[in-house]
């Protein structure tokens, strides 16, 4: 074996292609290049996301108490769900580094894609998390 067989961070920095599925579930033929979680950029993005989730939980603590008193968490769940969706979009913008579209890749265009295609950012976050095992194989 070579020492480079264990350079997993480099593999994670290159990432993997995530096919973009159409809302019907069919493959569109397009893809996004998503970094893995175990490279420097992936670790930084993951830490920022975790910190933001913790802050959100702290910020929503008064609403949680209010909902607990009513024994109805609908408002809390709605508010947290909407805010987590925004955090997922922010994370997805950080971890996608390229795409297959004819238009040049930019973070602004990517953010617009996520605004236009509901659920795509969440799919990117899931792909990013799920890629750890594959990118860490020898």
C-alpha positions in Angstrom: 0.0 0.0 0.0 1.0 3.6 -0.5 0.7 6.4 2.0 -1.6 8.2 -0.5 -4.1 5.4 -0.2 -5.0 7.0 3.1 -5.4 10.6 1.8 -9.1 10.7 2.4 -9.3 14.4 2.9 -8.1 14.9 -0.6 -10.9 12.6 -1.9 -13.4 14.5 0.1 -12.2 17.8 -1.3 -12.8 16.6 -4.8 -16.2 15.2 -3.7 -18.7 13.3 -5.8 -21.3 13.9 -8.4 -24.8 14.0 -7.2 -27.4 13.4 -10.0 -30.1 16.0 -10.1 -33.4 14.2 -10.1 -36.5 15.7 -11.6 -39.6 16.1 -9.3 -40.9 12.9 -10.9 -37.8 11.1 -9.6 -36.3 10.6 -13.1 -32.6 11.5 -13.6 -32.3 14.8 -15.4 -28.9 14.0 -16.8 -27.5 17.0 -14.8 -25.3 16.8 -11.7 -23.8 18.8 -8.9 -20.3 18.2 -7.6 -20.6 18.0 -3.8 -17.5 17.9 -1.5 -17.4 15.3 1.2 -17.7 16.1 4.9 -14.1 15.2 5.9 -12.1 17.8 4.0 -11.3 21.2 5.5 -14.1 23.0 3.7 -16.6 20.3 4.6 -15.5 20.3 8.2 -15.9 24.2 8.4 -19.3 24.1 6.7 -20.5 21.3 9.0 -19.3 23.2 12.1 -21.0 26.4 11.0 -24.2 24.5 10.3 -24.1 22.8 13.8 -23.4 26.1 15.5 -26.4 27.7 13.6 -28.7 24.8 14.6 -27.6 25.3 18.3 -28.3 29.0 18.1 -31.6 28.4 16.5 -32.6 26.0 19.3 -31.6 28.5 21.9 -33.4 31.3 20.1 -36.6 29.2 19.9 -36.5 28.1 23.5 -39.1 30.7 24.6 -41.5 29.6 21.9 -40.8 26.0 22.9 -41.8 26.8 26.5 -44.9 28.6 25.3 -45.9 25.6 23.1 -45.2 23.3 26.0 -47.6 25.2 28.2 -50.3 24.8 25.5 -49.3 21.2 24.8 -49.2 22.2 21.1 -45.9 22.4 19.3 -47.3 23.3 15.9 -45.9 26.9 15.9 -42.6 25.7 17.2 -42.3 22.9 14.6 -43.3 25.3 11.7 -40.9 28.0 12.7 -38.0 25.6 13.3 -38.7 23.7 10.1 -38.7 26.8 8.0 -35.5 28.1 9.6 -33.7 24.7 9.2 -34.7 24.7 5.5 -32.9 28.1 5.2 -29.8 26.6 7.0 -29.8 23.6 4.7 -29.7 26.0 1.7 -26.8 27.9 3.2 -24.9 24.6 3.8 -25.7 23.3 0.3 -24.3 26.5 -1.2 -21.1 26.0 0.7 -20.6 22.3 -0.2 -21.4 22.4 -3.9 -18.3 23.3 -6.0 -19.4 22.7 -9.6 -22.2 21.6 -11.9 -23.0 20.2 -15.3 -25.1 23.1 -16.6 -24.1 25.2 -19.6 -24.2 28.3 -17.5 -21.0 29.0 -15.6 -21.0 27.9 -12.0 -21.4 30.5 -9.4 -22.6 30.5 -5.8 -25.2 33.1 -6.6 -26.6 31.0 -9.5 -26.5 28.0 -7.2 -28.5 29.8 -4.5 -31.0 30.8 -7.1 -31.3 27.2 -8.2 -32.0 26.2 -4.6 -34.7 28.9 -4.3 -36.3 27.7 -7.5 -36.2 24.0 -6.9 -37.7 23.2 -3.5 -36.1 20.2 -1.8 -32.8 20.2 -3.9 -30.8 21.8 -1.1 -32.0 19.1 1.3 -31.0 16.4 -1.3 -27.5 17.9 -1.5 -27.1 17.9 2.3 -28.2 14.2 2.4 -25.8 13.3 -0.4 -23.0 15.2 1.4 -23.6 13.3 4.6 -24.1 9.9 2.9 -20.9 10.4 0.8 -18.6 9.9 3.9 -18.5 6.1 3.6 -17.9 6.0 -0.1 -15.2 8.7 -0.2 -13.4 7.1 2.8 -12.9 3.7 1.2 -9.3 2.6 0.5 
